Amino acid sequence: MSQPVLTFTDRGIYCPAGDFHIDPWRPVDRALITHGHADHARPGHAAYLATDGALPVIRHRLGEIAAEGIAYGEARQIGGARVSFHPAGHLPGSAQIRVEVDGQVWVVSGDYKVVDDGLSEPFEPVPCHAFISECTFGLPVFTWPSQKDVAAEINAWWAANAAEGRTSMLGAYSLGKAQRLMSMLEPQGTILTHGAVEATNAVLRAQGYPLPETIQVTPDTDVKALKGALVIAPPSALGSTWARKFGPASTGFASGWMRLRGIRRRRGMDRGFVISDHADWPGLQEAIKSTGAETIYVTHGYTEIFSRWLNQQGYDAAIVPTEFGGEDDAEDGAAS
């Protein structure tokens, strides 16, 4: 029996034929990275390979690293493996990684969503024999409303707060979700940003991603003169001393977890907006079906329930242990 294209080790997903790892969580010699979130792009690797779109943010976050960029769809031979990166739709520059060895094709999805958000490169199905899929929201309860409807909710909330002299404070992860939300806002006032968000904005703007004008909040910012503004900040900043300087405010949080009753209340938010950069239950099914794969490995999320459901549908499904984080990890880690 031939060796599998990919194996699962204590450092992460490993390709024996190419002697590389994909999104490893411990230092390795050669790491192929799907995207720049902290639980996927970790420090300490000897060499990195990521898409041209993802690499600037990875460099911004990790500092001086030995890294190389690759275009979407560009095939590269690494040892006995042929690899290519394909859009995952998760956030700007994010990728699925296709690995082919001796005619067998496996695809590592990283994190993904199948809905085009208008900012990230849209998800592209990649035909394969085996598909490694996240299932962060792998339960039937997780179905997302349309982005248009959520945008209308957020814009109406902002307008109502502004009319009453309140600042709107929206919690969102600094890479991906924050920029997606900005692109959904109607031009009705000033958009203020936390420094972590604005630093990421600067990197993405330099790459040509279209983002609206924003103003970073600094110690010199006269927030009293900006009543009615909308502030986008990492969730950890809401309720902090930094946030209290804005005076009367309404707080909101944008996340797929807002689909669950009680989560918003436990987080102490006034409003919860259901929007995620991960696939929902129908999206996971759509993505898996589109690959044509018969073997599915599930990771990061409701793995036991989702793998059981896949096996009932006739797939050969199994669980992959992972150290990828979740939404409650570092604010700029795995995005929601």
N, C-alpha and C positions, 0 to 999 in steps of 0.2 A: 504494500500500500504506500502510495506516495505521500510525502510530507504535506500537511495543509499549507495553504498560501500564507495564512496568518495564525499565530499562536497567542495565547494569553498568559502573560508572565507577571511576576510581582513588580515589574517596572511599567507594565502596560502592554499594549498590542505590539507584537513583534513579527517581522517578516524574516524568516531564516534565509530565504534565497537572496534577499537584498541586504541583509544585516542592518536593518533600520527599525526604529520604533515609530508608532503613530501616537501623538499626544501623550507621551510617557509622563508619569508623575514622579519618577526619580531620574537622576542624571544618567544620560546615555551618550554614546559617541555620535549617533546621527538620529535626529528627530524630525519627522515630518509633522507639521502642525496644521490643524484644520482652521483655527481662528484664534483671535487674540485674547479671549477671556482667560482669567488667571488660572482656572482649573484645567485648561487645555494647553496653554502656553506658559510653561514653568521655566524658571531659571536653572542654569547649571549644565545644560547640554553642550557638548563640544561643537556641534554644527546643527543649524536649523535650515529647514526648507519649508517655505510657505508661499501662498499666492502673492503676486505683486501688490494686490489690494490689501492684504492682511499684514504684510511685513512692516509697513511704517508704524502702525500701532504697536506691534510686537516689539519693535526696536525702542519705541517711546517708553514702553512699560518695563522692558528688561535691561535697557542700557546697552553697553558695548557687548555685542554677541557676534559670533561668526555665523552669518546668515545669508541665504540666497533666495531670490524671488523666482517664481515660475508663473507663467501665464495660464489662465484657464484653458484646459484642453490640450496643453502642450505635453506630449509624451516624453518621458525620460527613462532611460535604462539605468537601473541601479543594481549592480551585480546581476543576479539571475531574474530580477523582477522588473517589469515595465510599469511605471506609475504615471498617473495624471491626476490633476485636480479639477473639480467640477463644482459649479455654484450650489451652495446649500441653502441660500435664502435666509439664513439665520441673522446675519448682520453684514455690513459692507466688507467684502473680501473673504467671507467665510467659504469653506469648501468641504466637499466630500472627497475622499481620496480613493481612487481606483487602483487596484494592484492586480496585475496579471502575471501568473507564473505557469509556464507550460500549458497555456490555453485555458487555465482556470482563472476566473475573474472574481475577486472579492472587492466589496466596496465598504469603506468605513464612513459613516454619515457624519460623524462629529455631532453637532447640534444642528437642527434644521427646522424649517417650516415651509409648507408648500404654497402659502398665499403670498402673492407679490405685494410687498409693502411700499413700492414706489421709490425706495432708496437703495436697498440691498439688491445685488444681482439675483434674479429669481432662481429658485430651485429647478434643477434639471435632472430628470430621472436618468440613471445610469444602469443599463442592463448588466446583470451579473448573476453568478451562480450562488453566492452567499452575500448577505447584506447585514452589516452590523448597525443596528438602529438604536438610538436613544428612545426612551419612552417616559420622559419626565412627566407627561400628562396622559399616561396610558390607561385612563379609565373613561367609561362612557359619559360620565358627568361633565367632562371637559370638552365643551364645544364652544368655539369662539364666535361672538357676533361679528358682523362685517366691520372692517376698519372704518368705513364711511360713517357707520352708526356711532362707533366709539368716538370718532373725531367730533361729531355733532354734540355728543354728551360733554366732552371736555371743553369745547368752545363755548357752549351754553353755560357751563359751570363757571368758567373764567369771566364771561360777560356779567353774570349775576353778581359775582363777588366784586367785580370792579364797580358796578353800579352802587354797591353798598359800602364802598371805600375799603374793601378788604383785599389783601394780597392773596393770590392763589399760589399755593406751594405744592408742587407735584413731584413725588418721589419716583425716581427712575434710575436704573443702573447707568453708569457714566459712559459705557461703550455699547452702542447698539440701540437700546430702548430709548435713551434720552434723545438721540438724533432722530429716531423714527417719530417720536412724539412731536418734536419741533416741526418736522415736515408735514404733520397733520394739522397744525395750528393755523387758524385764520389770522390775517394781519389786523389785529384789533387793539394792540397795545405793546408795551415793552416786554421783551423776554429776557429775564435775568438768569444767569447760570452760576452754579457753584464752580470753584476752580477746577475740580476734578473733571467736571463735565466740559468746561471750556477748553481745557488742555486737549481733550479728545477731539472736540470740535475743530481745533486748529489743525490737528493732524489730518483729519478727513477733508477739511476744506482745501488744504494744500494738495490733496490728491484729486480734487475736482468734484467731490460729492457736493450736491447742492443743498445748502442749509440756510435757513433764514438768519437775519442779523440778530445777534445776541450780545448782551453786555455782561461781562463777568463781575460778580460782586466782590469788591475789595474793601479794606477798612475805610477807604476814602469815599465809597459810594454813598450818596445821600438818599437812603432808602425812603425817607419821609416824603421826598419829592417824587417818588415813583409809586405811590399808592395805586392799586389796581393793576399792578404788573403781575406777570406769571413767572414764578421762580421754578427752575428745574434743578433738582439737587439729588445726590445719592440718598437712598432711604435713611441711612444712618445719620444724616444731617438734619432730618426733620425732628422737631422737638428739642433740638440742641440750643446752646447759647447763641450759636450762629443764626439759627432760624428765628429766635425771639426778637432779634433786632428789627424785624419787619413790622412789628406791631400786630394789629388785628389781621388774622389770616385764616384761611380755610385750607386744610391739608387733604391731599388726595394721593392715591397710590395706584400705579398702573401695572397690573400683573395678571397672569393667568390664574393665580391662586385666589383672585377676587371672585371667582366662580363659586368658591366654597363659602357657605354661610358661616358667619362668625369671624372669618379671618380679618376683615377690615376692622371690626370692633376690637379684636385682640391687638391689632397693630396701632390702635388709637387714631385712626384716620377718619376724617369727615366723609370722604367719598372714596369709593373703590371703582376703578375702571378695568373691565375685563379685556386685557390685550396681552398677548404673549409672543415672544420670538421663537417659541417652540411649536411644533405641530400639535394640534389637538387630536382627539380620538379619531375623527374622520380623516384628518390629515395624515396620521400615522398609517392608517389602512391604505389610503391612496398612494402614499410614497412606496410602501412595501409592494403593493400590487404592481406598480409601474416598473419596478426593477425586473420583474419576472423571476426573481430568486425563489428557490425552493427551501433554502436553508437560511434561517434568520437568527441572528444572535441579538439579544436585547440587553441594554445596559442603561444605568442611570435613570431610576424612576420606579414605576410600579412593575418591576420586572417579573415577579412571580405570576401576577394576575394576567399581564399582557402575554407572556410566553405561553401560559396555559390556554388562553383564548386562541393564539396563533396555531397551536397544535390541534385544537378542535376544528380549525378551519382547513386543516390538511397540510400545514407547513411543518417543516422539521425545525422546531424552535428550541433554543437553549438560552440560559442566562450567562452573561459575562460579568464576573466580579469587576468592580471599578473603584477608583478613588476620586473620580470626578465629583466635584462639589454639587451643591444644590443652591436654590435661590436664597437660602438663609445664610449662606457663606459670605465671604467678603463681598462688599457692595459692588465691586467691579469684577466679581468672579462670574459664575454661571448666570447668565441673564435669564429673565423670565419671559 
